Amino acid sequence: MIHSTDLAFFREIVKQGSLSGAARELGVTPASISKRLARLEEALGVPLVLRTTRRLNLTDEGELFHAHALRLLGELEDMERLVSRSSVTPKGLLRVNAPLGFGRTYITPLVSRFVKRYPEVEVQLQLSDHPLSLVDEAFEVAIRFGELPDARLIARRIASNRRLVCAAPSYLRDRGEPKVPHDLIQHNCIVLRQNDAAYGVWRFAKGKHTETVKVRGTLSSNDGEVCMNWVLSGLGLMLRAEWDIAKYVRSGRLKILLEDYATPQADIFAVYTERQAQSPRVRAFIDFLAESFRDAAEQTSRQKARW
């Protein structure tokens, strides 16, 4: 007899793409994974995967089994949510994905506070350079910036977030301040390369007038913290989200430039699927994020007079 645990086991093997990857994720040895897979294939009477040295490939029967496993596990999870909808105590595993730098700075400490408030919730936080799929990667919640490309997802804005041009006072003393966006062509602009978006293209708006500037510079990185350190060292200008530079502006280490111009918003969203909308742990986590960012925004607004 095939059990739901067998379905979840096979789903994890396919997701990881290898026995060793599944073993790491499940916390067991590759040998035990291999034996369990062999028992499952023996019970079904057909091979499910073609084993190679690098990656597992599904047989036709394996493809069929995997498709039905995903459907059945989804139905079981839906049933569990419907039956336990009245539960007021969030509990169980919550998988969260967030951008690397922002997640390290802001989401990680909030997760620490969240699990203290809800000790029956187990949080698995994965930080990544590129957004990961909620459905394919089995995340309950993802943190995203700006416009969302997938209309099938539900998004709750947890904080507004402007992009601002900034530089260290030492750089501005040597090179002067840009007065209009076009002046940026004459400056060393530090560029952040992320999410396969067109990098080095900065867009500005003032009233009905819009302007696009292709900036250039001697430094670029896919790590926001690296770029921030270069800016703080006086090596150039940068376009960075308000949440990332607020503390440096307050301390005087950075100065905001071109404040009269608007740039594309980078509002912060908590994203989840419709299936997860009724999960108590998902609702509790998103409410907690919104509450925490609202408190932080209010504190920031009280301090803006010092900027």
C-alpha positions as CSV (number, residue, x, y, z in Angstrom):
1,M,0.0,0.0,0.0
2,I,1.3,3.5,-0.9
3,H,1.1,6.0,1.9
4,S,1.2,9.8,1.8
5,T,4.7,9.7,3.2
6,D,5.8,7.8,0.1
7,L,4.3,10.5,-2.1
8,A,6.1,13.3,-0.1
9,F,9.3,11.3,-0.2
10,F,9.2,10.9,-4.0
11,R,8.2,14.6,-4.5
12,E,11.4,15.5,-2.5
13,I,13.6,13.3,-4.7
14,V,12.3,14.9,-7.9
15,K,12.5,18.4,-6.4
16,Q,16.2,17.9,-5.4
17,G,17.1,16.1,-8.6
18,S,19.4,13.6,-6.9
19,L,19.5,11.1,-4.1
20,S,22.2,13.0,-2.3
21,G,20.3,16.2,-2.5
22,A,17.2,14.5,-1.1
23,A,19.3,13.0,1.7
24,R,20.6,16.4,2.7
25,E,17.2,17.9,2.8
26,L,15.6,15.0,4.7
27,G,18.5,14.7,7.1
28,V,19.3,11.0,6.3
29,T,22.0,9.1,4.4
30,P,22.0,8.6,0.6
31,A,22.0,4.9,1.2
32,S,18.8,5.0,3.1
33,I,17.2,7.2,0.4
34,S,18.3,4.6,-2.2
35,K,16.9,1.7,-0.2
36,R,13.5,3.5,0.3
37,L,13.3,4.3,-3.4
38,A,14.0,0.7,-4.3
39,R,11.2,-0.5,-1.9
40,L,8.8,2.0,-3.4
41,E,9.6,0.8,-7.0
42,E,9.3,-2.8,-5.8
43,A,5.9,-2.1,-4.3
44,L,4.7,-0.5,-7.6
45,G,6.4,-3.1,-9.8
46,V,8.0,-0.5,-12.1
47,P,11.1,1.6,-12.1
48,L,10.4,5.3,-11.4
49,V,13.8,6.8,-12.1
50,L,16.8,6.2,-14.3
51,R,19.9,6.6,-12.2
52,T,22.9,8.4,-13.6
53,T,26.1,9.7,-11.9
54,R,24.9,13.3,-12.1
55,R,21.1,13.4,-12.0
56,L,18.0,11.3,-11.8
57,N,15.7,11.1,-14.8
58,L,12.1,10.0,-14.5
59,T,10.7,7.1,-16.4
60,D,7.3,7.4,-18.0
61,E,5.9,5.7,-15.0
62,G,7.8,8.0,-12.7
63,E,6.4,11.0,-14.5
64,L,2.9,9.7,-14.0
65,F,3.5,8.8,-10.4
66,H,5.0,12.3,-9.7
67,A,2.1,14.1,-11.3
68,H,-0.5,12.2,-9.2
69,A,1.7,12.5,-6.1
70,L,1.6,16.3,-6.5
71,R,-2.1,16.4,-7.0
72,L,-2.9,14.1,-4.1
73,L,-0.5,15.9,-1.7
74,G,-2.1,19.2,-2.6
75,E,-5.6,17.8,-1.9
76,L,-4.4,16.4,1.4
77,E,-2.9,19.8,2.4
78,D,-6.2,21.5,1.3
79,M,-8.2,19.1,3.5
80,E,-5.9,19.7,6.5
81,R,-6.3,23.5,6.1
82,L,-10.1,23.2,5.8
83,V,-10.4,20.9,8.8
84,S,-8.1,22.9,11.0
85,R,-9.3,26.4,9.8
86,S,-10.9,27.1,13.2
87,S,-7.5,26.5,14.9
88,V,-6.3,29.7,16.5
89,T,-2.8,28.4,17.3
90,P,-0.3,28.7,14.4
91,K,1.9,25.6,14.2
92,G,3.8,23.4,11.8
93,L,6.5,24.1,9.2
94,L,6.6,27.5,7.5
95,R,9.0,27.8,4.5
96,V,9.9,31.4,3.7
97,N,12.0,32.8,0.8
98,A,13.5,36.3,0.9
99,P,16.1,38.3,-1.0
100,L,19.6,37.7,0.3
101,G,20.7,41.1,1.6
102,F,17.3,42.3,2.7
103,G,16.5,38.9,4.3
104,R,19.7,38.9,6.2
105,T,19.2,42.4,7.6
106,Y,15.5,42.6,8.2
107,I,13.7,39.3,7.9
108,T,16.1,37.2,9.9
109,P,15.7,39.1,13.2
110,L,11.9,39.2,12.6
111,V,11.9,35.4,12.3
112,S,13.7,35.2,15.6
113,R,11.0,37.3,17.3
114,F,8.2,35.4,15.5
115,V,9.2,32.0,16.7
116,K,9.4,33.3,20.3
117,R,5.8,34.5,20.0
118,Y,4.6,31.3,18.2
119,P,6.9,28.5,19.5
120,E,4.9,25.7,17.8
121,V,5.8,27.1,14.3
122,E,9.0,25.8,12.7
123,V,10.4,28.4,10.3
124,Q,12.7,27.4,7.4
125,L,14.2,30.6,5.9
126,Q,15.9,30.4,2.5
127,L,17.7,33.5,1.3
128,S,18.5,33.8,-2.4
129,D,19.9,36.2,-5.0
130,H,17.0,35.4,-7.4
131,P,13.3,35.0,-6.6
132,L,12.3,31.4,-6.2
133,S,9.0,29.9,-7.3
134,L,6.5,29.5,-4.5
135,V,4.8,26.5,-6.2
136,D,7.8,24.7,-7.6
137,E,9.9,25.2,-4.4
138,A,7.1,24.6,-2.0
139,F,7.4,27.9,-0.1
140,E,4.4,29.2,1.9
141,V,5.6,32.9,1.9
142,A,8.0,34.9,-0.2
143,I,9.2,38.5,0.2
144,R,9.3,40.5,-3.0
145,F,10.0,44.0,-4.1
146,G,8.2,46.2,-6.7
147,E,5.7,44.9,-9.2
148,L,4.8,41.2,-9.2
149,P,5.0,39.4,-12.5
150,D,2.7,36.5,-11.6
151,A,-0.9,37.6,-11.3
152,R,-1.9,34.2,-9.8
153,L,-0.2,35.1,-6.5
154,I,-1.7,37.0,-3.7
155,A,0.4,39.9,-2.5
156,R,0.1,42.0,0.7
157,R,2.1,45.1,0.9
158,I,3.9,45.2,4.2
159,A,5.9,48.4,3.6
160,S,6.4,51.2,1.2
161,N,9.9,51.6,-0.1
162,R,11.4,54.3,-2.3
163,R,14.5,54.1,-4.3
164,L,16.9,57.0,-3.7
165,V,20.2,58.2,-5.1
166,C,22.8,58.5,-2.4
167,A,26.5,59.1,-1.9
168,A,29.0,59.6,0.9
169,P,29.9,63.2,1.8
170,S,33.6,62.5,1.0
171,Y,32.7,61.6,-2.6
172,L,30.5,64.7,-3.0
173,R,33.3,66.9,-1.7
174,D,35.6,65.6,-4.5
175,R,33.1,65.3,-7.4
176,G,30.2,67.7,-6.5
177,E,26.5,66.9,-6.5
178,P,24.3,66.0,-9.5
179,K,21.6,68.6,-9.9
180,V,19.5,66.8,-12.6
181,P,19.5,63.1,-13.6
182,H,21.5,63.7,-16.7
183,D,24.4,64.8,-14.5
184,L,24.8,61.2,-13.4
185,I,26.6,60.5,-16.7
186,Q,29.6,62.5,-15.3
187,H,29.7,60.5,-12.0
188,N,31.0,57.1,-11.0
189,C,27.8,55.1,-10.4
190,I,28.0,51.9,-8.5
191,V,25.6,49.4,-10.1
192,L,23.8,46.5,-8.4
193,R,23.2,43.5,-10.8
194,Q,20.2,41.5,-9.6
195,N,17.2,39.4,-10.8
196,D,18.2,39.5,-14.5
197,A,16.8,43.0,-14.8
198,A,18.5,45.6,-17.0
199,Y,21.2,46.9,-14.8
200,G,22.7,50.4,-14.9
201,V,19.4,51.9,-16.2
202,W,18.0,54.4,-13.8
203,R,14.6,56.0,-14.4
204,F,13.4,59.3,-13.0
205,A,10.1,61.3,-13.1
206,K,9.2,64.8,-12.2
207,G,5.7,65.9,-12.9
208,K,4.8,64.7,-16.4
209,H,8.5,64.5,-17.4
210,T,10.3,61.2,-17.3
211,E,14.0,60.5,-18.0
212,T,16.0,57.4,-18.4
213,V,19.8,57.5,-17.7
214,K,22.2,54.7,-18.6
215,V,24.7,55.2,-15.8
216,R,28.3,53.9,-15.8
217,G,31.0,53.3,-13.3
218,T,34.0,51.2,-12.3
219,L,32.3,49.1,-9.7
220,S,29.3,46.7,-9.9
221,S,28.2,43.6,-7.9
222,N,25.3,41.3,-7.4
223,D,25.6,41.8,-3.6
224,G,23.8,44.8,-2.2
225,E,25.9,44.9,0.9
226,V,29.1,45.0,-1.1
227,C,27.8,47.9,-3.2
228,M,26.8,49.7,0.0
229,N,30.2,49.4,1.5
230,W,31.7,50.9,-1.7
231,V,29.3,53.8,-1.5
232,L,30.1,54.3,2.2
233,S,33.8,54.4,1.4
234,G,33.2,57.3,-1.0
235,L,33.8,55.4,-4.2
236,G,30.7,56.5,-6.0
237,L,26.9,57.1,-6.2
238,M,24.2,54.4,-5.9
239,L,20.5,54.0,-6.4
240,R,19.3,52.1,-3.3
241,A,16.1,51.4,-1.4
242,E,15.1,53.7,1.4
243,W,15.0,50.8,3.9
244,D,18.7,50.0,3.2
245,I,20.1,53.5,3.5
246,A,17.9,55.0,6.3
247,K,20.3,54.4,9.1
248,Y,23.3,55.8,7.2
249,V,21.4,58.9,6.2
250,R,20.4,59.5,9.9
251,S,24.0,59.1,11.0
252,G,25.3,61.4,8.3
253,R,27.3,58.8,6.5
254,L,25.2,59.1,3.3
255,K,23.4,62.0,1.7
256,I,20.3,61.7,-0.5
257,L,20.5,63.3,-3.9
258,L,18.0,64.4,-6.6
259,E,15.2,64.3,-4.0
260,D,12.8,66.2,-6.3
261,Y,12.8,63.2,-8.7
262,A,10.7,60.1,-8.2
263,T,12.1,56.6,-9.2
264,P,10.3,53.3,-9.6
265,Q,8.9,52.1,-6.3
266,A,10.4,49.1,-4.6
267,D,7.5,48.4,-2.2
268,I,7.9,45.3,0.0
269,F,5.3,42.6,-0.4
270,A,4.6,39.3,1.3
271,V,3.5,36.9,-1.4
272,Y,1.6,33.6,-1.1
273,T,-0.7,31.4,-3.1
274,E,-4.5,31.2,-2.7
275,R,-4.1,27.7,-1.3
276,Q,-2.0,29.2,1.6
277,A,-4.4,32.0,2.4
278,Q,-6.3,30.0,5.1
279,S,-3.2,28.7,6.9
280,P,-3.0,30.0,10.5
281,R,0.8,30.1,10.4
282,V,0.9,31.9,7.1
283,R,-1.7,34.5,8.3
284,A,0.1,35.0,11.6
285,F,3.5,35.4,9.9
286,I,2.3,38.0,7.4
287,D,0.4,39.9,10.1
288,F,3.5,39.9,12.2
289,L,5.6,41.2,9.3
290,A,3.1,44.0,8.6
291,E,3.0,45.0,12.2
292,S,6.8,45.0,12.6
293,F,7.4,47.1,9.4
294,R,4.6,49.5,10.3
295,D,6.2,50.1,13.7
296,A,9.7,50.6,12.1
297,A,8.2,53.0,9.5
298,E,6.6,55.1,12.2
299,Q,9.9,55.3,14.1
300,T,11.7,56.3,10.9
301,S,9.1,59.0,10.1
302,R,9.7,60.5,13.6
303,Q,13.4,60.6,12.9
304,K,13.2,62.1,9.3
305,A,13.5,65.6,10.7
306,R,17.1,64.8,11.5
307,W,17.9,63.9,7.8
